[in-house]
Amino acid sequence: MQKRLGILLNHRYAPPLLLAAVMVFAYGLVMTQTGFYWDDLPMSWIRYQLGPQAMAQYFSTNRPVWGLLYQVTTRIFPQDPLYWQAFALFWRWMGAVLAWLVARELWPRRKSFSLAVGLLFLVYPGFSAQWAAYLYSHFFIVLCLFLFSLYCSLKTIARPSRAWMAAGLIASALNLWMMEYFFLLELTRVLLLWIALRDEVPAASQRTRRTLGLWAPYLAVFAAAVLSRFFIFNNQVYGIGLLPRLQADPLGTLTSLAQTALTSLWTVSFAAWGQAFQLPNPVVHGPRTLALYAGVLALVLGAVAALFWWRQDEDPGKRWEGGWFVALGLVMLPFASAPFWLTDLPVALAFPANRATLPSMLGVAFILAGLIELLRWPIARHTLLAVLVALAAGRQLLWGLDFSRDWQAQKNLFWQMTWRAPGLEPGTTVLLNDRALTFPDNSAVPIIEKPLAFEADNSLSAALNWVYAPNNHSAQVDYVLFYPKTRLGGSLAGLEPGLPIRYDYLAGIFNGNTSQVVAFYYAPPACLRVLDPILDGYNRWIPEDTLMREAAALSSAGWIRPEETAVVPSVYGPEPTHGWCYYFERADLARQMGAWEQVVEIAQTAFALDDYPNDPTERFVYIEGYAHIDDWANAVNYSIQSHRVSPGYVDPMLCRLWDRIEAETPDSAEKAAALEEVKTKFSCLP
């Protein structure tokens, strides 16, 4: 048995199989629970809703060749996140396999080192957005084209053939013409070729000539790509911002550039891998998450350790060679980050800026694998590698769980929105908060969090149109969703009525006005609420800097249609269980329609549930409902329940609510007594 296991672990297919297993543990366990995020939403909406021509128009100003790749892939896969998650995982794995193959071609006798490069590339913790799969599957395709072109050029040394050369040149050209992320990495090819020729051509002068001869065709392709970038496919979205600053202040700009370079190199390497050591927090993560994390660590640790401890085909070589591996990685890193320095884009670890770490993955893998190689004892090298890979896989799992919770929040948002607003008048602007005020357990101190951390407002705009205008395939877009804090002073000129709103989706145009606005507030686990212009200007539960209190003054439920014209896409299904929030949304819609008996009927069902409000204002609709049917006892009772949550926050709104009730209901002795009781209890001003 032991002998068979040794043969299996030394099989030539063992490395890619190990990479596949680690990939599943790190990324695949939450694949079915994740969806569309960030640019996934507008890009997929444009392609599937507005059509292939709209997709071509979307890419026409920046990356038209990359847009052709989307034209191909979107004809294969439907607008279903599960397909795209699997597709993205395949290309993540393929990238790791190619990184392993490139390292193996460079150092064919150092098989453990080569596999270490593949593993460290696979779980690289500087990039945490694997689950934005529609977008990043295409990033990884381009990265794989670059890696494959490297592999082909290295294979040309050992097995010269036109086929390897042609394949390498085609892959290199596709990488260069599709996008700029891996553009300057092409210049590192000459160093890899020079290293690969060290045994075949030891003499430096001869090796240099041979290296330049092998590199010349790739350099020609690179030069053609540079010329086309300047004169044909110049990127109109991401221009080179460094040149104007150099002309204005050369010394200051160069000093700032040096600081930026050092910071970003640290960020993509040691700071990125430092994230692998961010263990789950028992206060935040429940026992199931902790158990799953521990299981992934154990499985990955065991799989990696078993393969490395049992492999018997390793040439021990010279330990100091690890320094050459590190040097190669260090040379690659500036070329990886330079496109972002030139365009003034940040190289950071926070989402979504961490996409800028993708070009550094191979260089960082070389550096870390080389440092591990410098260790003297094999057991120490193998153990350290296994621990690092396991911790990084566990970290990726935790990020995956964050994305799965965000997807659930996004689904809940649109289900609750359609329950509350079955239809929206075309031309409506939806305003939504970009973060929420919540109270952690056993604390009266509020904390700030984002319920939708992986979506910008233009992301949700796409989903809004997907839901409310499923049959609109024209360039005239019906709806837009803005975060006021993000858009104020730009696309949203102000928070006063009568201001025009124009938003360009690149593939379509929205034209609206601040006089046609519905403002929503979303702070899960509380229900989605349409903001009340009379009450929510005084709502201290809404953080002031979200600007949603001011947005409430623009909001009007009159733009909400009671007819069920919205269609929730199948990817947001199935419909959630009808709990407290379902009945709250339906009751608020009935309140808008003046159907007070229906509000009370819903109240009887809602309060009988094994559920409860997560925001004291969720009782307000029922307070009004009971008041309008002259059930003043229940109206007062639910008012007192809301008051008890936080008198300082709730009472000013309750006073305004009762002012409206007083104005809209007929006089009676019972009403007068109720008004006297609540206005005294809540210290309402006369």
N, C-alpha and C positions, 0 to 999 in steps of 0.2 A: 504493500500500500504506500509506504513511504517512498519507494523507488518510483512508483507511478506518479505520485504527486510531484516529485522532483522533475520528471520528464515533462509533465504538463506545464509546470511553472517555467521551464526553460524552452517551451515551444515558441516558434517565431511569432505566433499570433497572440502570445500572452500579453505583450505590452498594449496593443490596441484594445484587447478585451479588458485589461485592467483600467485603461482610460475610460472605457464605456461604463464599467461598473461604478467608478468614482463619479462620473458624470450623472448617473442615475441617482446616486445617494445625495449628491450636492444640489442638483437642480430638478430632477425628475419627480420627486415625491410629491411636490405641490403643483405639478403641471396641470392637472385637471381642475384646480381651484383658482387658476389665474386667468386673466382676460386681456383686454386692450388698455393701454396706458399712453399718456403723453402724446407723442406724434403718431402713435398707432391709430388713434381715433380720427383725427382729421385726414390722415393719408388714406386710411382704409375707407372712410366715408366718401372721399372724393373719388376714389377708384371705383368702388362698388355702387355708389349712389349716383354720381354724376357721370361716370363712364370713363373709358380709356382715354378719350381725347382730353378730358379735364385733367387726368393724371399727367398726360404729356405737357399740358399747359402749366401745371403745378411745378414741374421740374425744369421748364424751359428757361428760367432765369438763373439757374444755378448748376444743376447736375443732369443735363439731358440724357447722357449715356447711361447714368445710373438709373434714370427713369425707365429706360428700356428694359432693365432687369426686372423692375416691378411689373412691367407689362407682361413679361413671361411668367413670373411666379404667380401673379394674381389670376392668370388664366388656368392655373393648375389647382390652386387652393381656394375654397370659398371663404366668405367673411365669417369665419368661425375661429375663435382664439385657440382651440385645442390643436387644430392643424398647424397653426403658426408656432405654437409652443414646441411641438415635436420637430418642426422644420428648423427652428432656432437651435434646439439641442443638438440636432445632427451636425449643424455647421460649427457649433462650439466644439464638439468632439472631433470633427474633421480638422479644425485648426490645431487642436492638441496633437493629433496624429501627425500632421505635417510638421509641427515644431519638433516632435520626436525624430522624424525622418531627416530633417535638416541637420539637427545636432548629430545624428548617427552618421550622416555623410561627412560632416566635418571631423569627427573623431570616431571612426569606425570601431576602434578597439575599446572605446569607453562606453559600453552599452548601458551600464547603470546610470552614468551621467546623462546620456541621451534620453533615457526614460524619465529621469528626474526633471529634465527640461520640459518634457511633455506634460507631466503631472502638475508642475508649478504653473505652467501656462494655463492649464485647464481650470484650475481653481483660483486663479489670480484674484485676490480680494480688493484690488483697486477699482474694479468695475462691478457694480452691484445691481445693474439694470437688465440682467439676462431676460427677465420676464416681460419686458417691453418687446415682445418677440416679433411682431410684424415689422417693426423698424430695424431691430438689431440683427435679425436673421440676415438681412441684406448687408449690414456692416460686416458681419462675419464671412459672408460670401466673398466680399472684396478682400478682406484680410487673408482668406484662404487662397485667393488668386495670387496675392503677393508671395505667400509662403510656398505655394506650388511652383511659382516661377523661380524662387531660390533653389528649391529642390531639383528642378529640371536643370538649372545651370550647374549645380554641383554634380549631378549625374553625368553631365556632358564630359566631365573630367575623367571619370572612371570608365564610361562607355560612350565615347564620342559617336554621335549620330545626329542626323538632321531632324529626326523626330523629336528628340529631347530639346534640341535648340528651338525648333518651331513652337513646340508646346510652351516652353519657357517664355519666348518672346510674346506669344499671344496672351498668355496670362499676365505678363508684366504690362502690356499695353492696356488690357482691360482694367487692371488696377489703377493705372495712371489716368485713364480717361473717365473713369466712373466717379471718383471722388478724391479729395485732397488729403484725407486723413493719413494715408500711408505713402504719400507722394515722395517725400524726401528720404524715406527709408530705402528707396531704390539706390541711393548713393552709397549705402553700406554694402551693396553686393560685391563691390571690388575687394573689400577687406575679407569677406567670406571666401571668395575665390582664391585670394592670396594665401589664406590659411589652409585651404583644402589642398593646395599644390605643394605644401611644405615637404612631403616625402618624395613626391614624384620629381620635383625640380628644386633641389636644396639650394642651389646657387641663387643669391638674391637678384642679380641682374637678369638672369634667364627667367626666373620666376615672375619678375615684374613684367617682362615682355609678354610672357604667356598669359598672365593675368589680364593685362590690358587687351590682348587679342580676344580673350573670351568675353570680356566686359564690353567691348566696342559695340556689338549689335544692340545690347541693352542700353548703352549710353545714347545711341542714335534714337532709339524709341523714346527715351527720356527727354532728349532734346526736342523731338517732334511734339511730345506732350506739352512741354513748357511753351513752345511757340503757339500751339493751339489754345492753351489756357489764356495767353495774352491777347490773341487776335480773333479767336473764334468762340470758344466756350468760356469766356471770362466769367467768373462767379460774380453775379450782381448782388448777392446777399452778403457774402463774407469777403469784403475787400481787404487789401493789405493796409492796415492802419499804422504800421511802423514808419513808413517812408515820410509822410507829412511831419511826424514828430521828430524824425532825424533831421529834416531840413530846418525845422524851427529851433531845436535845441539838441545838437549832436551829443554833447558830453552828458547832459542830463538823461537823454534817452538811452545812451549806451550803459550808463550806470544803472538805470532802472531795468534795462533788459538783462543785465548780469544778475541782478537780484532776483528777477522773475525766473531766470533760468535755474539758478541754484535752488530756489524754493520749489519749483515744479519737479526738478530731478529728485529732490528729497521726497516730494509728495508721491510720485509714481512708484517709488521703490520702498524705502523703509517705512514711511508713513502708511502706504497702502498695505503692506504686510502686517503692520501693527494692528490693523483692524481685525485680523484673524484672531487676535487674542482678546477681543471684546466678547466675553462669555455672556450667556443669557442671564438676565436679572430675575431671580425668583419672585421679586415683587411685581414685575411686569409680566413675565411669562409664566403661564400656568404649568401644572405638573405634566400635562400631556406634551406640551412643547419641550419641557426639560427632558422628558423621557425620549422623545423623538431625536432631540439633539444628541443625547448620550448614545443612542443607538447608532446614529450616523457616524459619530466619532469612533465608536468601537469597530464598526464594520469597515470603514475606510482605513483606520489604523491597522486592523488585522490584514486586510487585503494587500496594502502596500508593503507592510513589513514581511508578509509571507513571500511575496514575489522577490523582494530584494534579498532576503536571507537565504532563499533556496536557489537563486540563480547561480550557475556554476560556469558561465562562459565569460566572466569579466576579466579583462586584462588589468592588473593592478596599476601598471604604468608608473608615472611619477607624480607624486602628490602636488609638486609645484605647478603642474600644468593647470591646476584649478585657477591660478592667477591669470593665465591667458583667457580662460573662460570669462572671468570677471572683467578683464580688460575689454574683451569683445562686447560684452553687454554695456559697459560704460561708454564705449564709442557709439553704440547704437542709440542710446537714450536721447542725446541732443537732437539727432535727426528725427526721432519720433515726435518730440515736443515742439520742434521749431515751427511747424505750420500754425500752431496756436499762438506762439509768441508773435509771429508776423501779423496775425489777424486780430491781436488783442483779445483773444478768447481765453478764459481762465482754464488752468489745469488744476482741478480740484477733485476731492473725493466725494463731495456731496452730489446727490442726484439733482439735476440731470447733467451737471458739468463733468461728471466722471467718465463720460464718453470720450473725453480727451485722453484718458489713460490707455485706451485700446492700442494705439500704435506702440506703446512701451512694453506690452506684455512679453514679447520675445526677449527683448534686452534684459528686462528684470528677471526673467526665468534663467537666462545665462548667468547673470550676476549671482543669484541666490544658489543655483546649482553649483557654480564654481566655488563659492564660499564653503558650501558643504563638502566639496571634494577636497578642500584643504585640510579637513580633519584627518588625523592619522589613522584612527581605528575604524575598520569597516562597520562594526556594530554601532558605533557612535554616528557615523554618516547615515546609515539606514534608519536608525531610530529617529534622528532629528528630522530627516525627510518625511518619514511617516507621520510624525507629530504635526509638522507644518501643514502637510496636505490634509490631514484629518481636521485640524482646527479651521483651515480655510474652507473646507467643504461644509463644516458645521456653520460657519459664518454665512455662507451662501444660502444654506437652508433657512436660517433665521430671516435673511432678507426676502427669501421666497415667501415665507409666512407673512411678512409685512405686505408684500404685493397681493397675497391672497385676501388679506383683510381689507385692503384698499379696494380690490375688485368687488368684494361684498358690499362695501360702503357705496361704491358707484352704482351697483345694481339697486340697492335700497333707495338711493337718491331718485332714480328715475321711476321706480315703481311708485314711491310715495308721491312724486310729482304728478304722475298720471292719475293716481287716485284723487288728488286734490284738484288737478287741472286736466280734465279729460280732453280738452282742446284748448288751443291758444290762437288768438287772432294773428294772422300773418303780419309781419312787420314789427312784432313785439320784441323788445329787448329784455332779457332776463338778467337781473343782477343777483349775484350770489356771493356769500362771504368766502374768503379764502382760508379761514381758520376758525376754530371754535373755542368757546370758553367752557371748560369742564372742571369738575371737582373730583380729585382722586379720593379713594376710600379713606375714611377716618380723618378727613382734613377739611377745614373750612376755607382753606387758601386755594383760590382757583389757579389752574395751570392752562397754558395755551397749547393747543395741538391742531394739526391739520387733518381733518377727516379724509381729505382726498390729497394725499401727499404727492402722488405720482401723476397728477393731471394739472395742466395749466387751463386757464379759462377758454382758450381757443380749442383745447382738446374737448372740453365739455360742450362747446358750441356745436361741434360736429355731432356729438351724441344727441344733443337737443334737436337738431334738424333730422337726424336719423329717426327719432321717436315721433316728432310732431309733423314732419313733412316727408313721409316715406315715399310719396309718389312724385315729389318734385325732383326732376332730373335736369333742371335748367340752370343757367348761370346766375339767375336771380335768387339769392338765398333768402329764405323766409324768416330766419331767427338768428339772433346772436346772444351769447352768454358772456358777461363780463364780470370779473372781480373788480369792484370800484377802486380798491386801493392800487391795483396794477394799472388800470386804464385811465384813471383820472388825469386830465391834462393832455391826454393823447387821443386815443380813439373815442374816449368819453370826455367831451370838452368840459363838462361841469355837471353838477347835480341840481340843475334848475330846469324846469320844464321849457319846452320849445326849442331845444338845441338839436340840430341835426346829428345823426350818427351814421357814419359810413365805415364799413369794415371790409377789407379786401382779403378773401381767402385764397388768392392767386388763381383759383379755378372758378370763382364766383364772387359776387358782390352782395353785401347786405346794405340796405338803406333803411334807416329808421329815424326815430326822434325820441328825445327824453320825455316827451309827453305820452309815450306809449310804452310803459315799463311795468313789469311785475318783479318785485323783489322777494327773494326767498332767503331764509336763514336755515342752515343745516349744521347741527351740532350733535351727531349721534353720541349716545343712544337716544337722545331726544328726537322727536319727529321733525321732519321738514315742515317749515311754517311759511305761509305767505305773510309778509310783514304788513302790519296795520299802520297806516299813516298817522292815525290818532294816538295809538298806544306806544309803538315801538321807538319813537323818538326819545322816549323816557326809559327805554329798556336797558338797564345797566348790566344785564346778562350778556349783552352784545358788546364785545370789545370795541372801544371808541375808535381805535385806529383801523378797524376794518371798513369804516365809513358806511356801515350798513344802517346805522341810526339815521344818518342823513338820507341814505337811499330810500328809507321807508317813506319819506315824504313824497317821493315820486311814484311809489307803488300804488297800483290800482288793480283790484281783483276783477274789474270790469272787462279786462282783456282776456279773461278766462272764459272759455265756452263750456257749458255743461254737456254738450254733445260729445260722445266718445269718438273723437277723430284720431287721437294718438294711438299709435301701434307700438307696443313694446317689442323690440327685436327678440328673436328666439335666444340669442346669446345671453340675454338678461333673465332668461327663464330658469326654472319655473317660477310662477308667481309666488311670493312669500306667503307664509301662513298669515291669515287675517288676525293680527293681534291689535294691541292698543293703537299703534300708529295708523293702521288701516281705518279704524273707526274714527279716529281723530280727523284724518283727512276728509273722509266722507261727511262727517259732521260739519267741518268748516266749509265744505262746498254747499251743504244744505243751508248753513247760515247765510252764505253769500246770496242764495236764491230766496231767502226769507222763509224757508220751509221749517218753521220753528217746531212743529210737532215731530217732524222727522229728526231734528236735532235731539229732541228728548228721547225718542225711541232708540236712537243710536247710543245715547248716554246710558240708558238702562242696560244695553248689551255690553258696552265698553267697561263700565264699572263692575260688571259681574265677572269679568275676565280675571284670570290669575296673572294680571299684569297691572301696570300703574304708570302714571305720567313721569317722565324724566325731566320735565321742565314745568314749573308752576303755571306758566301761561297756557299750557295745554288744557287747563280746566276752564279757561275764559269762554270758549265757545259754548260750553255747557251752562255756565253761569248765565250767559245771555239767553240761551234756549229756555231754561227754566223761568227766567224773568218774563220772557215774552208769552209764556202760557200761564202767567200768574202763579207759578209755584215758587213763591218768594222764600220759603223755608230752605228749599234745596239751593236756590241761588245764593243765599247768605251762607249756607253750610260750605259749599264749594269755594266760595270767596275766602272764608276763614281758613280752609285747608291750604289754599295757595298762599295766603298771608303768613302762615306758620313756617313756610320754607325759608323765607328770608324777608322779614318785614321791610327792611331798608331798601331792598331791590324791588319788591313786588308791590308795595303799597301805592307808590305814585301811579303805577299802571292801573291798579284796581280802582283808584279814585277816578281816573279818566274813563275807565270802562263803565263805572256806575253813572258817570255824567251822561254817557251815551244812552245807557239804559233809561235813565230818567227822561231824556228828551224823546225817546222813541216808543215808550210804552204809556198806555192810558193811566190816568191817576186813579188811586184807590187808597183806602186806609191801610191795607196790607203793604202796598208799595211804599207809602210814606214811612211806615214803621221800619221796613227793611232798609230804606235809604238812611234813616236816622241811625240805625244800628251800625251799618257798615261805615258811614262817613265819620262816625265817632271813633270806631275801633281803628280805622286806618288813618285817622288824623287828616282827613281831607279838608282842604281849604274851601270856604264857602264861595 
